[in-house]
Amino acid sequence: MTDTQILDKPFKLVSEFAPQGDQPEAIRKLSDGVVAGKRHQTLLGATGTGKTFTIAQTIAKLNKPTLVIAHNKTLAAQLCSEFQEFFPENAVSYFVSYYDYYQPEAYIPSSDTYIEKDSSINDEIDKLRHSATSSLFERRDVIIVASVSCIYGLGSPEEYRDLRLSLRVGMEKPRNVILHKLVDIQYQRNDINFTRGTFRVRGDVIEIFPVSKDDKAIRVELFGDEIERITEIDVLTGEITGQRDHVAIFPASHFVTHEEKMKLAIVNIERELEERLAELREAGKLLEAQRLEQRTRYDLEMMAEMGFCSGIENYSGPLTFRERGATPYTLMDFFPDDFLVVIDESHVTLPQIRAMYNGDRARKEVLVDHGFRLPSALDNRPLKFEEFEKKAKQLIYVSATPGPYELEHSPEMVQQIIRPTGLLDPIIEVRPTKGQIDDLLDEIRLRIAKEERVLVTTLTKKMAEDLTDYLKDVGIKVRYLHADIKTLERMAILRDLRLGVFDVLVGINLLREGLDLPEVSLVAILDADKEGFLRAERSLIQTIGRAARNSEGRVIMYADKRTDSMDKAITETERRRAIQIAYNEKHGVTPQTIRKKVRDIIEATKVAEEKTGYLTEAEKFGKMSKKERQSMIERLEFEMKEAAKSLQFERAAELRDALLELKAGMS
């Protein structure tokens, strides 16, 4: 089936740090559990304890191909960067949805509105996805960091593997056979614009630009029908960068099919079309029948002529000859059977995986019912949760606050509570709500005297606004962070808090990413006894963690009664704190506040590092001339593209939003 040997190279972890605290014990327990065949394990790791390092050590010890799933692109990119630093000699890949913008195909019957699929594909991410899948067929030392898009349908891994073009020095293969094979696997000939997924021909020299590369191409030199030489070249300069004895060119699309199978699949799709048209006509749905026939016949013509059509993923069921309703192929099918799955922030990621199927199904059923798609389009879908469970043979869940699923399936947690910096979980006090604002004001003034910062979290927008106004009236430098604040201003607010431009930040949901603020020594939680999402056990533990970056960290909960959620959060924090104190005393460790450089999120918005006047960033932009704004827009556009290229997606998104705000201000 294949003439390519799979490279069995061990993982080699590179780090100047050795495991410390309770990391060695966590690594040992997780590794032993996997070797013993345990299906579910949970790493209960407090914020800032080095959970990623522990997982990296575990992977290195087990030497298994590993899929790491994170709940968003940003977190996946951060994890991927960390694993690439830990494993520079191994294959660490990134697999997320390749759309910068995606509007799924949909139909709204109530207003008879059809929304055509609209998307913008990120070429860099597409390359990384192909790099991820091809590496799984070439070596075992592979870590793929993915978002939940890894449970969405892909083409058949067997077809993807079998359709690759394998070339060796000395092999007899006529030039035209190679060219036809390249066209079959969706490569396009372009002798002028040489980009990913294209090839060019000059006499007996064929140059191929693999979809999994961004700056290297393959040059194949023929002597008659024999492959005389294979070299790797720099696309820009044409300089030879390496000699190759063998090269495997994988298909340019994950949805590829042999020509014979394509012909058979087209016959099956036509049969399904006739059956569906008969159903619709019998039900008196003549408009739907006409619509379906017109759209499907066009797609069939494209597949017959080109081997591809727009939206070909909607025919993935017939193309892979699966039974109706059968489990789709996904990235997980590209892995060998003994792979390991790590679910990061599992309390968020698992519910996301569980929800994907139902949301997708509801949208597609409407399209099928109204003649926009064949019923087999329902088989182009994400995995159901029970299908995901079957495919993932061994899992490690990583979370500071494990959810019900993890608690049920791995009652014995592997704990990691000790921070390398010696920092403790904060002291928690519960104080009555009577006189809470005056009490809070006293605490704020104590922190200001020490040049420390304060976070205050409220339950309602009205209370947050009123509290902010009151604190301003009594002379406190305070800002209010809420959903209506635009991106550019939000970034500036967080930076100004760290620099001491103001001392108190009031907000409703302070669990968002980007609130890693070592200068914050006090977190005040108002209405802590009002049960709900923001005052649930997991939310409280996450909010408490905001004060765990400072050696003077303290949390004050204002409440008239102790709820179950408060009790559980306080008990868990005190349990962790006791373990941390005992470790520090035994090893003579003194907690040190994290020293983190105040970095500009947008270089173009740079202000002085020293304290400035109490003027907001938004006001500074408001005072710009039209020419200055135009200059800034150009700089931001450049930074946005650079950020996307280096996988800093959260920063790129913030820059994009900032650009929109500046452009809106010019119009």
C-alpha positions, -999 to +999 in steps of 0.1 A: +000+000+000+029+023+007+066+024+000+073+051+026+087+041+059+072+058+089+100+075+109+099+062+145+119+089+163+116+095+200+104+128+214+133+150+227+122+176+252+145+207+254+141+230+284+165+248+308+141+239+337+137+205+354+103+195+369+099+208+404+073+211+431+046+184+425+054+183+388+075+151+390+048+132+408+021+144+384+043+133+354+049+099+370+012+093+377+000+104+343+026+083+325+020+052+346-018+057+341-015+057+303+009+027+304-015+008+326-043+015+301-063+040+321-089+055+297-096+088+316-072+109+337-075+144+350-046+168+358-061+192+383-036+221+381-039+254+398-033+285+376+004+292+371+017+258+381+032+248+347+005+224+334+018+226+298+053+217+310+039+187+328+020+175+297+052+180+276+072+158+300+045+132+299+044+131+261+082+128+260+081+099+285+053+080+266+065+086+230+030+085+216+015+106+188-006+132+207-036+153+198-040+184+221-075+200+219-080+236+231-113+255+231-103+284+208-077+293+181-058+317+204-052+292+231-043+266+205-017+289+190-002+297+224+000+260+233+015+252+199+042+278+203+050+264+238+052+228+225+074+239+195+098+254+220+098+222+241+102+199+210+122+217+184+134+184+168+100+168+166+068+175+145+046+200+163+017+210+141-013+234+143-048+223+131-077+248+134-104+260+111-087+277+081-113+304+078-105+340+087-142+346+080-169+321+077-206+325+070-222+290+067-248+282+041-282+287+056-319+292+048-345+312+068-379+299+058-399+326+076-385+354+054-375+331+024-339+342+028-311+320+014-276+329+028-249+316+005-217+302+021-191+330+022-157+325+036-121+338+035-095+311+038-062+318+056-035+304+034-011+300+062-035+279+083-044+258+053-006+250+049-004+241+086-034+218+083-018+199+054+015+198+073-003+183+102-020+155+083+010+147+061+033+144+091+011+117+106+018+095+076+055+101+077+065+099+114+053+090+149+069+118+169+039+141+161+020+165+184-010+183+168-025+212+187-061+216+175-093+235+182-126+217+182-125+218+144-106+185+146-140+168+151-154+181+118-155+159+087-124+155+066-119+132+036-109+096+039-073+091+054-069+060+032-076+079+000-053+108+012-025+084+019-029+062-012-032+091-036+001+107-027+027+109-053+059+090-043+091+098-062+125+082-057+159+088-074+164+060-100+126+053-104+112+048-139+083+072-143+074+090-175+070+128-173+034+128-185+025+102-158+038+124-131+020+155-145-013+136-148-009+123-112-003+159-099-035+171-117-054+141-102-044+151-066-057+187-072-024+204-081-026+231-108-001+238-135+011+274-134+044+282-151+042+319-141+026+323-106+043+296-086+024+293-053+013+265-029-006+237-046+009+244-081+036+229-103+056+242-133+074+223-161+105+233-180+116+205-204+125+175-183+125+195-150+093+195-129+090+219-099+063+211-074+052+235-046+037+212-019+006+225+000+023+218+033+053+241+027+055+279+025+090+286+012+104+253-001+096+235-034+107+202-049+126+200-082+125+167-100+150+163-129+144+135-154+167+118-178+143+102-203+118+084-181+141+079-152+142+103-122+178+114-121+178+139-092+154+153-066+163+186-048+147+209-024+148+246-035+141+280-021+110+293-039+121+329-039+158+326-049+158+292-066+188+282-045+192+245-038+187+239+000+190+201+001+192+168-018+164+142-015+165+104-023+127+102-019+098+126-017+061+121-010+037+147-024+004+146-006-029+157-022-037+195-023-071+188-008-083+166+021-113+157-001-097+137-029-110+105-046-096+080-071-110+086-106-128+052-107-143+058-073-154+093-083-173+079-113-190+054-090-198+081-064-213+103-092-237+074-101-246+070-064-253+108-061-274+107-092-294+078-078-299+096-045-310+128-064-337+109-084-350+093-052-351+127-034-367+145-064-395+118-065-401+124-027-403+162-032-426+160-062-449+136-044-451+160-015-460+188-039-427+206-034-421+215-070-400+246-063-377+226-040-374+198-065-364+222-093-339+240-070-323+207-059-320+193-094-304+225-108-278+228-080-269+191-078-266+186-116-242+216-118-220+201-090-220+167-107-208+182-140-180+200-121-170+167-103-170+148-136-149+173-154-126+187-127-127+161-099-138+188-076-167+213-070-175+242-046-189+227-014-177+192-023-176+184+015-214+181+013-209+150-008-183+135+015-207+106+025-212+093-011-176+100-021-162+079+008-189+052+003-202+054+039-236+043+050-261+071+056-256+084+091-222+067+095-195+083+115-176+108+094-138+108+089-120+134+110-085+144+119-086+117+146-088+090+119-054+102+105-037+092+138-024+057+145-045+036+169-023+042+200-025+080+200-031+101+231-057+129+235-051+158+258-081+181+264-069+216+276-092+236+298-115+206+297-143+223+317-149+246+287-137+223+258-158+192+265-191+211+266-181+227+233-173+193+217-207+180+230-226+210+215-212+210+180-233+182+164-267+196+174-260+231+162-247+219+128-276+194+124-304+220+129-290+243+102-285+215+076-319+200+081-335+232+070-313+232+038-323+196+030-360+202+037-361+232+013-342+216-016-308+233-012-289+200-004-293+163-007-300+143+025-265+129+023-252+165+032-262+157+067-233+133+068-209+162+064-209+170+101-189+171+133-187+140+155-214+133+181-200+132+216-204+094+219-185+090+186-157+112+199-156+090+230-152+059+208-124+074+187-104+088+217-090+056+234-069+074+261-075+109+274-059+133+298-081+163+309-063+194+320-082+220+341-080+242+373-117+235+377-127+201+362-163+197+351-189+170+359-177+147+331-141+147+342-151+142+379-173+112+369-148+095+347-116+101+367-126+103+404-089+102+414-074+135+402-037+139+395-030+172+414-005+199+406-009+227+432+027+240+437+038+270+417+075+272+407+075+309+419+063+298+453+032+320+450+002+310+471-035+310+464-048+342+479-063+346+513-102+348+511-123+369+535-161+370+536-175+403+548-211+415+552-228+436+525-238+463+550-213+492+546-195+472+518-187+502+497-171+522+526-152+490+535-141+485+499-129+522+497-107+517+528-091+486+512-086+504+479-068+532+496-045+507+514-036+492+480-030+526+464-006+535+492+014+504+482+012+511+445-009+480+439-040+475+418-076+464+425-102+444+405-138+448+416-164+425+400-202+432+402-232+414+389-250+441+370-241+468+345-260+494+366-242+486+398-208+487+379-216+521+365-229+535+398-198+522+417-174+537+391-192+571+394-190+570+432-153+560+433-145+588+409-164+613+430-143+604+461-111+609+442-102+573+432-087+568+397-110+541+384-122+527+350-151+505+341-146+475+317-178+463+300-190+447+268-197+480+251-161+492+253-145+490+220-114+468+214-089+496+211-100+512+243-102+478+262-065+471+253-055+505+265-074+502+297-057+470+307-023+484+299-030+516+318-041+497+349-007+479+349+012+512+344-008+528+373-025+554+351-055+544+373-057+520+402-091+503+402-108+483+374-146+476+378-162+449+357-189+423+354-172+393+339-135+395+347-128+359+336-118+369+301-083+361+286-059+389+288-065+397+325-031+383+336-023+412+359+006+406+384+001+441+398-034+432+411-032+424+449-069+426+457-100+411+440-133+423+455-164+402+446-197+420+453-229+400+457-209+368+461-240+350+475-261+355+444-260+321+428-257+320+390-230+315+363-208+344+375-210+332+411-209+295+405-180+274+420-159+273+389-164+310+381-155+320+416-123+298+416-113+314+382-120+349+396-100+342+428-071+331+406-068+367+394-051+375+427-027+346+426+000+364+406+009+387+435+026+377+468+002+400+486-029+386+468-062+387+487-098+382+478-128+398+497-163+384+491-191+406+502-221+384+511-248+380+538-247+342+536-223+316+524-237+297+494-227+262+484-206+276+456-188+300+479-181+272+504-168+249+477-146+277+462-132+288+496-126+252+508-108+243+476-087+275+477-078+270+513-069+233+506-045+244+478-030+272+499-023+248+528-004+224+504+015+254+490+025+268+524+037+234+536+058+229+505+073+264+508+082+259+545+098+225+538+119+238+510+126+273+522+108+290+493+098+327+495+068+336+473+078+362+446+053+383+427+056+377+390+076+404+372+060+407+338+070+434+313+042+458+303+040+451+266+022+471+240-005+450+224-004+473+195+030+488+188+014+518+171-005+528+203+027+531+223+027+556+251+053+565+277+062+537+301+061+561+331+027+573+345+009+598+323-019+622+328-054+607+335-063+608+298-078+577+281-063+562+250-097+567+231-094+604+238-059+605+224-071+589+191-100+614+190-075+643+189-057+629+158-057+647+125-070+629+094-035+624+081-023+609+114-052+585+114-045+574+078-008+568+088-019+548+118-044+527+098-015+517+074+007+507+104-021+487+120-029+469+088+007+458+085+008+447+121-024+428+117-011+408+088+022+401+107+003+390+138-019+366+117+012+352+100+029+345+134-004+328+147-011+356+172-048+354+163-062+373+193-038+402+187-047+401+149-084+402+158-079+431+182-059+450+155-087+443+130-113+457+154-091+487+161-088+493+123-126+493+119-129+518+147-104+541+132-119+538+097-154+545+112-140+576+129-127+589+096-160+586+077 
